[in-house]
Amino acid sequence: MAEAGGFAEAARQSHMSPPAITCAIAMLEDKLYEMAPLIRSSLDRKVAMGTGARH
């Protein structure tokens, strides 16, 4: 989507409707939001063990 420059162009290139692209992006955002605590927890453990990037 980012490379296409917008939802409409991404939809055209993907042979999908703009509402379908919008729905897919919303579902991805929801999934990433759900996973955020797990990702942060994993990163925190790596930093605590000295194996992750420090912020």
N, C-alpha and C positions, 0 to 999 in steps of 0.2 A: 504494500500500500504506500509506504513511504517513497519507494522508488518510482511509483506511478505518478506521484504528485497529488493524489487525492482519491477520494472514494469513487467518484464517477469513472475515472480512468482505470483504477484498479478493477472495478467491476467489468469494464469493457474488456480489459486484457485477460481477465479470468473467466470470461463468458458467463458472468453472473449478473444479477440485477443489483443496482445500488442498495436497495433495502437488504438484500442477502449479505452483501459485504458489511453493511452496518451491523447487522445481527451477528455475523461471525466475529467482528472486532469486539463487539460488546461481550460476547461469550468468552473470548480470549481475555479481555480485561477482567471479567468476573473470576475466571480461573486463576489468573495471576494474583489477583487480590486475595483469593482464598489461600494461595500457596505462599504469600509473602511472609507470614510468620514462620513457616517451615524453612524458607530460604534464609531468613534472618537468623534463625536458631542455628542452622547448619553453619553459616558464616561465623557466628559468634563462637561456636565450638572450635572451628579451625583457627581463628585468631587466638583463642585461649591456649591452644596447643602450639601456637607459633607457626602454623602451616598456611595461614591465610593472609590476605592483604590487610594491612592496617589502614584505618581511615583517619 
